[in-house]
Amino acid sequence: MRPTITDPVARMRALVLHPLRHGAAARDPAGALAEAVALTEALDLEVVGAELVPLPKARAGTLVGSGKLEEIGATVAEREAGLVIVDGPLTPVQQRNLEKAWNAKVLDRTGLILEIFGDRARTREGVLQVELAHLSYQKSRLVRSWTHLERQRGGHGFLGGPGETQIEADRRAIDERITRIKAQLAKVVRTRGQHRAARRRLDYPVVALVGYTNAGKSTLFNRLTGSAVLAKDMLFATLDPTMRAIDLPDGRRAILSDTVGFISDLPHQLVAAFRATLEEVLDADLILHIRDISHEESEAQAASVRTTLDELGLSEAERERMIEVWNKVDALPEGRVEPTRQIAARNPRVRVISALTGEGVPDLLEVVAEELAGPTSEAVLRLGFDQGRRRAWLFDHRLVRAERRTEEGYEVEVRWTERDRDRYAALDTE
């Protein structure tokens, strides 16, 4: 019996393969293989080999040709690998045939990322979202050629009809479970909507961090909020979204939201399952796109993030609310630091920082404050003693520059934006 991925006795040994498909997008093969290895290690698996596999023509049944099939099988046996990761999509038939040929468990890229998400989810919402994605994926894996899917008999004795096949029973069970999870998630979505409405009543703007996995979002989040969100040099170190209040240089407060990291070829099941969570980004007043500028594939990673945001429905107007944050400048070779700064200086929507050392972070906060504030003006408000709610609102939002007590109440000097003024005017209508 082959060990499972969650084998508690010993770390499973895994062989990682990255198919080089003919005519595929020109992504650096070495970088893609390194990322696949990092994904595998994120599951605490022991990687015993990693290979680029030329694929002039994909075979319908086994993906690779017979010669390569035997060659890889020999490597699997020699290195005693219980798991083979194929860094690309596999059809259900290909996956089953490869498992038979290599006598090992086989996972494609989608299956691997789903395993990682399943291992990382901690909140009830995260667990439900991952299970929904897993079930959607498993449903596509139900193929009629599985050996256990023989036809079940209906009725009693010899009088019953042919009944339903096992695959139909499995699919029905999965559909029923998917329906139950979607109903549970709908309640979570309603709760999230209530939380969002509560934040709007507090009138604090929301700043969302997005970026490729391991770009340094959680490290920046911790630096800005003083929190202790897990920040490791590991793909998908954190999964569940986190929100904290931060104080801006102009005295205002904002809500900072750390979201799940993106990755190239993010399984569509996960995009669909996590849509409610990721759509928090679309509601944000400002989006900070965190990039690992030291990574060789930084531009390709940024393109993957933009693609995922497009899938979520980020509009052109919402894209204008985005600032690119080039992180990990401390990890750049010395000769690249100054050229990188010069390139960034030409674009007002780009800032260079190191979340690890804090370099550039104060400047980033100044930019965030400016983006959220907009043009300001000063005004003097006269409030009666019975207008305590309005006075408290001004102080809560740190708009008060000076205050004098009069016989009728208070004379309050404020500096505010047009948005602040409109919200203050609307207090009586709430």
Secondary structure, DSSP 4 states (H G I P E B T S, - for coil): -PPPTT-SSSPPEEEEEEEEETT-----HHHHHHHHHHHHHTTT-EEEEEEEEEESS-BTTTBS-HHHHHHHHHHHHHTT-SEEEESS---HHHHHHHHHHHTSEEEEHHHHHHHHHHHH--SHHHHHHHHHHHHHHHHHH--TT-TT-PBPPPSSTTTS----BHHHHHHHHHHHHHHHHHHHHHHHHHHHHHHHHHHHHHT--EEEEEEBTTSSHHHHHHHHH-------SSTTS--S-EEEEEE-TTS-EEEEEE-PPB-TT--HHHHHHTHHHHTTTTT-SEEEEEEETTSTTHHHHHHHHHHHHHHHT--HHHHTTEEEEEE-GGGS-HHHHHHHHHHHHT-TTEEE--TTT-TTHHHHHHHHHHHHH-SEEEEEEEEETT-HHHHHHHHHTT-EEEEEE-SSEEEEEEEEEHHHHHHHHGGGG-
